Amino acid sequence: MIPWRELGRAPVGKEQLVLAQRGDEFAIRLRGAELMNSRQHTSEDALATLGCAGLKSVPRVRVLIGGLGMGFTLRAALDSVASDASVHVAELVPEVVAWNREHLGHLARKPLDDKRVTVHVSDVSDGIRNAREPWHAILLDVDNGPDAFTAPANAGLYGLKGLIAARHALVPSGVLGVWSVANDPKFTDRLKGVGFTVDKQRVLARPNSHIKHVIWIAKSPK
């Protein structure tokens, strides 16, 4: 068995994110728990594929992604929009951006090198609340979903005020896509309560797996 090798650490509050590699496999962990793995990204791909469905033929699309991770959601979003699109990624941890450039870029065909991409080392809520133009899609791959396991401050994204802000930041019939490691019926109710039409889907974490993650595709009013 090939041992894991630590490649880097990044502070998150009082905790440390750890990037590790074993052969051609990469993992990012917090408190010993695996937040993401390079072999398990089917649901992250689906977040962008479902969230950006139908946007390939729309001119000058604007997409905001909360959370860079290993770049899989970003790659799937880029594959779902046209060449004149603008895709912005808000990543709160600067080391995660550096890891993508130094260690992880090849996993998702180097999405940060795409001319359509702008990276912001910032809270995605800033991009939601201070957008100069509305977004066609906002994709939240932040933390482990509405439970906000990694950083409790992320919970504001999923509360009533955060969801209202997201709805107002979208074009008519725009999409808020949210990834989660588990279901949260109360979150579904909150989405509906602020005016979204909601489609909740369970998606395999990876092919041939029994583990399923949850994706909410919430559409703003016309």
N, C-alpha and C positions, 0 to 999 in steps of 0.2 A: 504494500500500500504506500503510495506516495504521500509524504507528510505535507500538511499545510505550511505555507511560508507567509509570514506577515509582510505586506508591502507598504503599509502606511496607516497612520492614525489621524483622526480629526476630532477636535472637541465639539460636543453637542451639549450645551449646558454643563452639567457636572459629569457627564458621561463621555465615552470615547467611541466613535465609529472606528471599526477596524476593517481594512481591506486585506484580504488574504487570497493566496493562489495555491492551487494544487494541480500540477500538470497544466492542462488547458482550461481548467475550471476556476472561476473567480467567485468570491463571496464577500458581501459586506455585512458585518455583524454589529450588534449593540448588546451589551450586557451578556454576551455569549450566545444570544439568539440571532439566527440568520434572518436578516431583513430582505436580502435579495441574493439570487444565485444566477450565474450566467447560463445555467442549463434549464432554468425555470422562468420563462418569460412569455409564455403563450397568452396569459391574461393581460399583461402589459401591452403586448401587440394589439390585442383585441380592444383595449381602451381607446387607442387612437384610430383603429380601423372603424369601429362603431361610431366613435365621436366625430369623425371626419367624413362619414359616409355621405356621398353626394357632392362633396366639395371640389372634386377634381375638375369639374366643368365651370366652377364659379370663379370669375376673375378677381384677382387681388385679395385673396382670402387672408384673413388674419387669425392665427391660432396662438393661444397662450397655454403653455404646459407648466404646471407646478410640479417640480421635482425632476431632476435629470436622471438620477439612478445610474444605471449602466448604459443608458442611451437607447434602450429598445423602444420605449414609447415615442421618443423623438423620431427615430428612424421610421416607424410605422406611420407617423403623422406626415413626414416628408414624402413617403410613398403614396399618400392619399390625397395630396394637393398638387396644384399645377406649378409650373416653373416661375410664375410671378407671385407666388404666395409669400407671406411673411410669417415665420414661425419663431415665437419668442419663448425662451425657457427661463424660468425663475428657479434658481437653486440657492438655497440658504447657506450651504456649506461650501466654501471656496475650494476646499481640498477635494470634494467630489468632482468638481470641474477639472481640477488638475489631474485627478486619477483617470478621468475619461480621456484626457489628451495624452497622458503618458502610458497608461497600462490597458485601458478598456476599449479604446476607440475601434479596434478591429472587430470587436464582437458584433457591432451593429453597423458595420461598413462606414465608420468614421463620420457620424452625422454632424459633428461640430465643424467639420470642414465645408459643409454645404453653405453656399452663399445666401441661402434663404433664412439662415439661422442667426438669431441674436441671443446671446446668453447674458442674463442679468444675475449677479450674485446678490440676491435680494429675496424678500418674502413675496410669494406670489400674490398675496393680498394687495400689495402695492400696485401690481399690474392690473388687478381687478378694479380697485377703487380709483386709480389715477389714469386710466386709459384715455389717450387723446382721441382715439377712434374705437368704436365697438368691435368686439371679437366675434368671429363666426363660430368659434368653438373654444371652450376653456376645458382643459383636461387636467384633473387633479390626481396625480400619482404621488401624493404627499403622505408620509408616515405610513401607517398600515390601514388607513381609512379613517372614518369618522371617530374611531376610538382614540386616535392620537396617542399611540403607545410611545413613540420616540420623544416627542416634544409636546407637552400639554398645551402650549401656546397655539399649536395648530388647530385646536378644537374650535377656535373662532371662525375658521373657514367653513365649518360644517353646521354652525349655529344659525339661528334665524337671520341675524344681521348679515352674516357672511353670505348666506344664500340669496338674500334680497340684493346685496351688492353685486353678486355674480349675475343675477337675472338682469339687472339694469345695465351691466357691462356688455351684454350680448346683443347682437342684431336680432330683429324679429325672427322667430323660429330658430334662433341660435341654440347651440347645444352645450350643456354643462355635463361633462363626463367625469365620473368619480370611480376610482378603483378602491377596493377594500379586500382585506384578507378574509373577512367574514360578513355575514348578513347583519343588517341593523334596521329592523322594522320602523323604529322611531325616526330614523333618518329619511326613510321613504316618505313617511307622513309629513316631515318638515318640508321636503321638496315639494310635495303636492300643496302644502299649506301656503307656500309663497308664490304659487301660480305656475309651477312647472308641470308639464305632462311627463309622466315617468314610465320608463321601460327598464325593469331590473332584470339582469341576466346573470346566470351562473356560468362561469367559463373555466375550463380546465387550466390548472396552473402550468401544465406541460403535457405534451402528447402521452397517451398511455398511463395517465396518472388518475388516481381516484380523488385527488384533492381539487376542489373547485374554489375559485375566488368569485367575488361579486363585483359587477359593474353596473352603475346606474347611468343611464342615458336620459338626461332631463332636458326637455325642449322648452324654450321660453315661448311666451305667447306671440302670435303673429302680429 
